[in-house]
């Protein structure tokens, strides 16, 4: 059973590493910034509307993916921290919940409350935002600076299974450098995760 699970994780990760090559390039501006997406609080949000004075972080995520579940507490803590420091954050679920029953708006609202998300968790109702970003997996992080230029794209850190074993804190380091006005040393990483279940 453990061997089967390991094979599954490896296959998912390999798919992520292969497919992510087509994503936005560094320096690109975020697409579809005015698309309204319904949040778990019932309000409509746009990427433009959540833009922060220091920058904007766009996360493609979901409820069911084991990579998301493993990283989720770290994601919530990091994002809640940097929202208070001037970074606008939005987490987007682009999965078709008719194909992925764990990703209904009701279960998204439950997850947001359980994890203490202080940032919007929204539904990409047609998957058009994910497609425009050329996002392929969950979780996948796109960080833009105050001028709306992409400065980081990739994973949270280098160990989704064990927080204490992580040695490379990619997103945290990028956020910290952005706020200090310093150069980001790692701009892009491989992104292990589950493939997005795009709506037809």
N, C-alpha and C positions, 0 to 999 in steps of 0.2 A: 504493500500500500504506500509506504514511504517512498519507494522507488518510483512509483507511478506519479506521485505528487511532484517529485523532483523533476521528472521528465516533463511534466506539464509546465512547471515554472520555467524551465529551460526553453521550451518551445515558445512560450509567450514572450519571454525576453528576447529571443532571437528574432521573432517577428517585429518587435518594437525597434530593435537595433537596425533592422533592414528598412523598415518603412519610414522611419523618422528622417531619412536623408532628404526628403522633399519639403520639409517644413520651412517656415520663414527664415530668411537670412538675417544675420546681424545687421543692424541699422534700419531694417524694415519697420514701417509703422504698422500698428495693429489694424486689421481690416474689420469691417462690419461693426464699427464702434457705436452706431446709432440703433442697432437692432434691439428692440425691447424684449427682455426675457423675464418671465415671472419668477419671483423669489419665493422662498419657503414661508416668508411672512406675508405673502399675498400682494406685495408691491412689485411694480415693474422697474427693472434696472437695465442700464446700458453700460458698456465698457467706458464710453465717454463720460457718463454720469458718475462713475466711481473713481475717476482719475484723481490721483493724489498729487500734492505739491512736490513730492520728492520722486515720484514714479508710480508705475502701475504694474501689478502682478495679476496675470490671467492664468487661472488653473483649470485644466480640463480634468474632471474627476467623476466619480459615481459612488454608488453605495456598495456594490457587491464585489468588486475586484479585490482579490486577496492582497495585491500590492498596495492598494489604497487603504484597506483595513489595517495592514501592518504599519503603514506610515501615518495614519490619520491623526493620532494624538500629537505627533511631532508637527504635522502640518498645522493643526489648530493652534498650538502654542506659538509657533513661529509667526504665523499670519496675524494672530491677535496682538502679538508684541509689536510687529512692524506697522500695523495699521495705526497704532498710537503715535508712531514716529513720522507719519506723513506719507506712507505708501498706500495707494488705493488698491484694494484687492477684491476680486470677484472669482468665485468658483462656479464653473459651468458643467452641467451634466447634459451631454449631447446624446446619451444613449436612448434608443427607442425602448420605452418601458413595456411595450407590448412583446418585445423579444427578451427583455431583461426585467423580470417581475419585481426585482428588488429595488428598481430605480423609479418607482412611482413618485409623484410629488408628495404624497402623504408620507411615504417612508423617508424621503429626502428631508422633510420637515422634522420628522422624529430624529433622524441622524444629526441634523444641525443642532437640535436642542441637547441631545445626549453628549455631543462633543464640545458644546459651548462655542460654536462658531459665532464670532462677532462681525463677520464679513458676509456679504450676500452669497447664498447658494442658490443658483438659478437653473431654469430649464431652457435649453436650446431646442425649442419645439420642433424645428425642422432640420436640425443638425447643420444649418447653414453657417453658423459661426465656426464650428469645428472644421468644417470643410474649407472655409476661407483661410483659417490659420494653418491648414494642412496638418492639423493635429491627428494623431493616429492612436494614441494610447491613453490610459488613465493609470496613475496621475501623470500629467505633463505640464510643465511650468514655463511660462513666457514672461520675462521681466523686461519692462520698458522704462527708460529714464524719463526725466521731466519733459524732455522734448519729444516724447513718444517714439523713441528709437529703441529697437530691440537690443538689449545688452546681455541677456542670458536666456538660454533655452536648454532645458534638460530635466534632470532628476533632483530630488530633495537632497539625498546624500548617497553614500556608496554601500549602505546595508539596510535594506528594508526589513529584514528579519529581526535585527537586534540593534536597538538604538545605541547601546553602550559600546558596540563593536564598530560603529561607524567611525571612519578616520577622515573622510572627505565630506565636509558639510557645504556642498556646492551652492545651494540656494542661500543659506544663511550668510555665507561669505560674500556672495554677490550683493545681497541686500545691504550688508554692513558697509561694503566698499562704496556702493551707490550713495548711501547717506553721508559718507565722509568725503565724497567727491574724489575718491581714489580709483585707480585703475582696477577693473575686475580681471583677475588673473585666469579664471576658467570661465569661458563664455558659453561653451556648449559641452554637453555630456551625452553619453548613451542614456536611453530612457526605458528601463524595464517597466513593463506594465501589461494591462489587458487591452486588447483591441477595442476601439470604440464601436458600439453597435449602432451604426448610422441609420437614421430613418430613411426610408425609400422616398 
